[in-house]
């Protein structure tokens, strides 16, 4: 099982039989913001995407803001994964709205591929990370 430290302690303590079944505990420290950026870069690259420098700067500021807002409920690496997935979705929505395939024969295959795989500031500006941590009861 995995979870946040205090709720997991309460879970294990709630049933005396669990303590003897879960004898190994691993505490994972939160990643530093720079490390979260490296994770984001790796995930994007692994999925075949790039992000413009302006988009990356904004994505990093979103992570800082969400970590400061959520504090102990910050999702850490999970928040990065969610943000990458949101960025992919926003890219797809923007490309659909722009109907990028209408000019398919008029642009080079390389330019089309770059358009289809580059996440821009416009995409990242549409992302809302608020509430992705464990505590989703926070008012919006």
ABEGO torsion letter per residue (X at the ends): XBEBAAAAAAAAAABAAAAAABABBBBBBBBBAAAAAAAAAAAAAAAGBBBBAAAAAAAAAAAAAAAAAAEAABAEAAAAAAAAAAAAAAAAAAAAAAGAAAAAAABBAAAAAAAAABBBAAAAAABBABGABABAABBX
